[in-house]
């Protein structure tokens, strides 16, 4: 499927549903965020998204503060259980 074909499908369904805010590129961000929340390595995400630079991939990750806090707390717990 071409990018233009995907845009056409999205446009059709946006008009049919009345929801005008959905765009194909938003799926890439949603995919990147879901992978990050699942713990997928950034280099793997870079390959899956087809980015040449990891900095570009990092822009696709939109983690909620709750998720960041949970990951921090989990890492802190792992650190304290080692000692």
C-alpha positions as CSV (number, residue, x, y, z in Angstrom):
1,X,0.0,0.0,0.0
2,X,1.3,3.4,-0.9
3,X,1.2,6.4,1.5
4,X,-1.3,8.1,-0.7
5,X,-3.5,5.0,-0.6
6,X,-3.4,5.0,3.2
7,X,-4.3,8.7,3.3
8,X,-7.3,8.0,1.0
9,X,-8.5,5.3,3.3
10,X,-8.2,7.5,6.4
11,X,-9.9,10.4,4.6
12,X,-12.8,8.2,3.6
13,X,-13.3,6.8,7.1
14,X,-12.9,10.2,8.8
15,X,-15.6,11.7,6.6
16,X,-17.9,8.6,7.0
17,X,-17.5,8.6,10.8
18,X,-17.4,12.4,11.4
19,X,-14.2,12.1,13.3
20,X,-11.9,14.5,11.6
21,X,-8.8,14.1,13.8
22,X,-7.4,10.7,12.7
23,X,-4.3,10.7,10.5
24,X,-2.0,7.9,9.4
25,X,1.1,9.5,10.9
26,X,-0.6,9.5,14.3
27,X,-0.5,5.7,14.1
28,X,3.3,5.8,13.9
29,X,3.4,7.8,17.2
30,X,0.9,5.4,18.8
31,X,2.9,2.4,17.7
32,X,6.2,3.9,19.0
33,X,4.6,4.8,22.3
34,X,3.0,1.3,22.7
35,X,6.4,-0.3,21.9
36,X,8.2,1.9,24.5
37,X,5.6,1.1,27.1
38,X,6.0,-2.6,26.4
39,X,9.8,-2.2,27.1
40,X,11.0,-2.6,23.5
41,X,14.6,-1.5,23.0
42,X,15.0,1.9,21.3
43,X,17.3,0.4,18.6
44,X,14.7,-2.2,17.8
45,X,12.0,0.5,17.6
46,X,14.4,2.4,15.3
47,X,14.6,-0.5,12.9
48,X,10.8,-1.2,13.0
49,X,10.0,2.5,12.3
50,X,12.6,2.7,9.6
51,X,14.5,5.7,11.0
52,X,18.1,6.4,10.1
53,X,18.8,8.1,13.5
54,X,17.8,7.1,17.0
55,X,17.0,10.7,17.8
56,X,14.2,10.6,15.3
57,X,12.8,7.5,16.9
58,X,13.0,9.1,20.4
59,X,10.6,11.8,19.2
60,X,7.9,9.2,18.6
61,X,7.7,8.2,22.2
62,X,5.1,9.9,24.2
63,X,5.1,8.3,27.7
64,X,2.5,9.3,30.3
65,X,3.9,10.7,33.6
66,X,2.3,7.7,35.3
67,X,4.2,5.2,33.1
68,X,7.5,7.1,33.7
69,X,6.9,7.1,37.5
70,X,6.0,3.3,37.5
71,X,9.2,2.5,35.5
72,X,11.3,4.7,37.8
73,X,9.8,3.0,40.9
74,X,10.4,-0.5,39.4
75,X,14.0,0.4,38.6
76,X,14.5,1.8,42.1
77,X,13.0,-1.4,43.7
78,X,15.4,-3.6,41.6
79,X,18.3,-1.5,42.7
80,X,17.4,-1.8,46.4
81,X,16.9,-5.5,46.2
82,X,20.4,-6.1,44.9
83,X,22.0,-4.7,48.1
